[in-house]
Amino acid sequence: MATTTATINGMSCAHCTRAVFTALGGVDGVSRADVSIGKAIIEHDGSVSHDAIREAISIAGYEVADFRDDRRTLPVV
């Protein structure tokens, strides 16, 4: 499992967050998206590219300014 955080320009309201959330839900490999104004935290299977995320957000009408990837690791026991 991997997590990608996208910083998004142009979002200013609840409608914006719903549009981005809906768009990200259509990307194969995305299991969860927490969207707030200006940011989306996307959990995915690791196969999702920045380009796929950028395209989905663009279709919703917004622009990705930056990405940050965080690979999840299992806890050491």
N, C-alpha and C positions, 0 to 999 in steps of 0.2 A: 504494500500500500504506500502511496506517495501523496504528499500534499503540496499544492502550488498556490501561492498567494499572488493575485493579480491586483495591481493598483489601476483604477479605472478613472478616466477623465470624463466629465460631462454629466455625471449622475448628481441629482439634486432632490429626489423625492422617493416616496414609497413605490410609485409606478416604475421608476427606474430600476429599483431593486427587484421587483417582480419580473420585469422584462429580461434582465440579465439572468435571474434564477431560472426562468423558463428556457432561455436559450442554452444555458449550460446543461440543463437536463437532457437535451437532445444530443449531447456529445457522447459517442461510444466510449466506455471506460470510466466515465464519471460516476461515482457512487453517491456523492454528496456535495452540495455547494451551500456555504453560508455566505450570503450576500448582504452587505451593508452599503450605505452611500460611500462611494469611492473605493470599495474594496470587495474582493471575492476570495474566499478561502475554499479551494476546490480539492476534495479528496478523490483520488482516482487510482486505477490499477497499475500505474507507471507507464502505460503505453500512450497516454494522452500528450500530444505535443503542444508547445506554446502556440504554434500556428493554428491548431484546432480550437484552442481556447480563444485566441485573438479573433478568429473568424466568427465564432459563435457570439462573442460580445459585440463585434462589429455589426452583425446582423440585427442585434437588439438596438443598435443605434449609438453605441459608445465606443471609446477608444482605450486600449490598454496602454498605460504609460510605462509599466515595469512589471517584471515577474520575479518571484523568489521561490525556489524549490526547496522543500524539506523532505528528505527521505525518512520514512519511519523505520525504526529498528525495534526488534523485540527486546523486552527487558532481560537483563542478565540475572540469572537465578543463582 
